[in-house]
Amino acid sequence: MSPPSIKKILISDSVAPECKEVLEKAGIVVEMKTDMTKDELCGKIKGYDGLIVRSATKVTADVIEASDCLKIVGRAGTGVDNVDIPSATKKNVVVMNTPGGNTLSAAEHTCFLIGSLARQIPQAHMSMKEGRWDRKKFMGNELYGKTLGIIGLGRIGKEVALRMQAFGMTTIGFDPIIDAKTASEFNVEWMSLEDLWPKCDYITVHVPLIPQTANLMNSAVFAKCKKGLKVLNVSRGGIISETDLLKALDDGVIAGAAIDTWEQEPTTNTALVNHPNVIAVPHLGANTREGQRRCAIEIAEQIVDWVNGKGLVGAVNARDLKL
């Protein structure tokens, strides 16, 4: 596999400046232009060997088809559901991500949301801002002795488990790839989803959005869960059905939810956002200075290493490409 010739890269989302610096130091011409419409991006992409995005830019089949020399789409982060991977693969375009760059940011964010659900901190804060002293209204729960179910035991799921164990939570989980022995090494009891659902006081999801995980948590699943369950999505919108979650909240089947990622972003689901038992935030999981800096540097370094013949790292479609 010979190294590619990458001379010009377009950055279409806001990434840390270190990304541009690393690429330019390697002799690659970099242009940053953000907030483009799909048509603008289709017109702009011609002449670029690479495109670097975060989650805002949608790299659709039309965008890929409009390119004339594109060799790589780099995602400065984990999720690549905003990239049409089959279209990229068909055109022999590498789709690359940085799965480790924002691990700690997303894990910490999840832990803060678990604590916020337990003690209703955002709701109590807003009550105070509105001039009330609703001390009796916001009766919380301790995390000690509660069971946390973790769907997805990869980098982020593991870090969440380790941190919440410090609060005395029992951690159980499911992952189709991570086996029971590996899970036990970080004190998570692996079990099937059917066994996991009724045991949890809290469930957090840390899996990619793929056909197998779309609407993974829905009305049928909620019916199997312990009454009073609290759920979190700091992964990808669509893993927890928003329609079914709202009904479960209204019916008292689910006691609370913290939603960071949404089926549509920016979300238009005002009923869920405004629900009194929902903590709603605008996709902040990876949104730390440290995490964004790591992702920006990593995606640039991975591209430069590939160009310099040091190997291809982080390519999610590598197996299906002719390189």
DRENDODREN-251221 format. One record per residue (C-alpha): x, y negated, z negated. Coordinates in steps of 0.2 Angstrom, whole numbers, padded with zeros to 4 digits, always signed. Each point is the difference from the previous one (the first is absolute). Layout:
N
XYZ...
END
This chain:
323
+0000+0000+0000+0009-0016+0006-0003-0016-0010-0013-0012+0008+0004-0017+0007-0010-0012-0011+0005-0018+0004-0016-0010-0005-0013+0002-0014-0016-0008-0004-0006-0002-0018-0019-0003+0000-0003+0000-0019+0007-0009-0015+0015+0010-0006+0014-0005-0011+0014-0010+0009+0013+0013-0003-0008+0010+0013+0005-0013+0014+0017-0002-0008+0004+0018+0001-0005+0002+0018+0008-0016+0006+0016+0005-0009+0000+0016+0011-0002-0011+0016-0018+0002+0002-0011-0015+0006-0014-0002-0012-0016-0011+0002-0013-0002-0013-0018-0004+0005-0014+0004-0012-0019-0002+0000-0002+0005+0018-0016+0006+0007+0000+0017+0009+0000-0008+0017+0014-0012-0005+0010+0015-0006-0003+0009+0016+0006-0015+0010+0015-0002-0012+0006+0018-0001+0008+0001+0017+0019-0001+0000+0002+0006-0018+0009+0016-0004-0007+0001-0018-0015-0006-0010+0000-0002-0019-0016-0001-0009-0008+0001-0018-0018+0004-0002-0008-0015+0009+0005+0003+0018-0011+0014+0008+0012+0008+0013-0014+0007+0011+0001+0011+0015-0003-0017+0010+0015-0008-0008+0011+0016+0003-0006+0001+0018+0004-0019+0003+0018+0003-0005+0013+0003+0014+0016+0005-0010-0006+0003-0017+0010+0014-0009-0005-0002-0018-0014-0006-0012+0007-0003-0017-0012-0001-0015+0008-0009-0015-0010+0011-0012-0007+0017-0002-0017+0001+0009+0000+0001+0019-0019+0001+0003+0001-0017+0008+0010+0008+0014-0007+0011+0014+0012+0014-0002-0007+0011+0014+0002-0015+0012+0017-0004-0006+0006+0018+0002-0008+0002+0017+0011-0015+0005+0015+0007-0009+0000-0014-0013+0007+0004-0017-0011-0005-0015+0011-0002-0015-0005-0004-0018+0009-0003-0017-0009+0011-0012+0011-0003-0015+0001-0019+0001-0016-0004-0009-0002+0015-0011+0004-0009-0017-0011-0015+0005-0015+0011+0004+0002+0012-0015+0001-0015-0012-0015-0008+0008-0010+0016-0003+0005+0001-0018-0005-0018-0003-0017+0004+0008-0003+0015-0011+0003-0010-0015-0011-0014+0006-0014+0013+0003+0002+0007-0018-0001-0017-0008-0010-0011+0013+0013-0013+0000-0005-0009+0016-0018-0001-0005+0005-0006-0018+0011-0013+0008-0014-0007+0011-0012+0000-0014+0013-0011-0010+0002-0011+0015-0019-0003+0001+0000-0006-0018-0006+0016-0008+0006+0010-0015-0006+0018+0004+0010+0010-0012-0013+0013-0003-0005+0002+0018+0018+0005+0005+0002+0016-0010+0014+0010+0008+0008+0017-0001+0017+0006-0005+0010+0009+0014+0008+0012-0013-0007+0018+0002-0009-0004+0016+0002+0010+0016+0007-0008+0016-0003+0009+0016+0013-0005+0014-0004+0004+0018+0016+0000+0009+0016+0004-0010+0013-0008+0011+0011-0014-0005-0014-0012-0006-0010+0014-0008+0015+0006-0010+0005-0017-0006-0018-0004-0006+0000+0017-0009+0016-0004-0009-0006-0017-0006-0017+0005-0005+0007+0015-0010+0008-0014-0011-0017-0005-0005-0004+0018-0006-0011+0004+0016-0001+0018+0006+0005+0000+0018-0008+0013+0012+0001-0001+0019-0002+0007+0018+0011-0001+0015+0000+0012+0015+0019-0001+0002+0007-0002-0018-0002+0017-0009-0004+0004-0018+0018+0003-0005+0006-0017+0007-0015-0009-0008+0005+0008-0017+0017-0008+0001-0008-0017-0003-0013+0007-0012-0015+0001+0012-0011+0015+0000-0004+0004+0018-0017+0007+0003-0013+0001+0015-0011-0015+0003-0015+0010-0005+0008+0004-0017+0006-0018-0002-0016-0010+0003-0009+0004-0016+0015-0002-0012+0004-0018+0003-0003-0016-0009+0009-0009+0013+0004+0004+0018+0013-0009+0011+0003+0004+0019+0018-0001+0008-0002+0008+0017+0000-0006+0018-0016-0004+0009-0001+0015+0012-0015+0010+0006+0002+0012-0014-0001-0014-0013-0013-0012+0007-0014-0001-0013+0009+0013-0010-0010-0007-0015-0018-0001+0004-0017+0003-0008+0002+0019+0000+0016-0002-0009-0006-0013-0013-0014+0012-0004+0013+0013-0006+0010-0013-0011-0002-0004-0018-0012-0014-0004+0009-0016-0004+0014+0003+0012+0010-0014+0006+0008+0000+0017+0014-0009+0009+0005-0003+0018+0018-0008+0002+0003+0011+0015-0011-0003+0016-0017-0006+0002-0012+0014+0006+0007+0013-0011-0014-0004-0013-0017-0003+0009-0005-0018-0005-0018+0004+0004+0000+0015-0011+0010-0009-0014-0012-0014-0001-0015+0012-0002+0010+0010-0013+0004-0016-0010-0018-0006+0001-0007+0017-0006+0012+0000-0014+0009+0016+0007+0017-0010+0001+0004-0012-0014+0012-0011+0008+0011-0002+0016+0016-0009+0004+0001-0003+0019+0016-0007+0008-0002+0007+0018-0016-0002+0010-0008+0008+0015+0000-0017+0008+0013-0013-0004-0004-0013-0004-0015+0008-0008-0017-0005+0003-0007+0012-0013-0006-0014-0012-0012+0012-0009+0015+0011-0006+0012-0015-0003-0014-0009-0011-0005+0016-0009+0003-0003-0019+0009+0016-0002+0012-0002+0014+0017-0008+0000+0003-0006+0017+0017-0006+0007+0006-0004+0018+0012+0014+0004+0014-0005-0012+0008+0017-0004+0016-0003+0010-0001-0019-0002+0015-0004-0011+0015-0010+0005+0011+0015-0005-0010+0013+0010-0001-0011+0016+0018-0004-0001+0004+0019-0001-0011+0004+0015+0006-0014+0010+0018+0005-0002-0004+0019+0002-0009-0002+0016+0014-0011+0008+0014+0012-0006-0009+0015+0006-0002-0008+0018+0018-0006+0000+0006+0018-0006-0009+0007+0014+0007-0012+0013+0017+0004-0007-0002+0019+0002-0001+0004-0019-0017+0009+0002-0018-0003+0001-0008-0002-0018-0018-0004-0004-0007+0005+0017-0018+0007-0003-0002+0006+0018+0018+0006+0003-0005+0018+0003-0011-0004+0015+0012-0012+0009+0012+0003+0014+0016-0009-0007
END
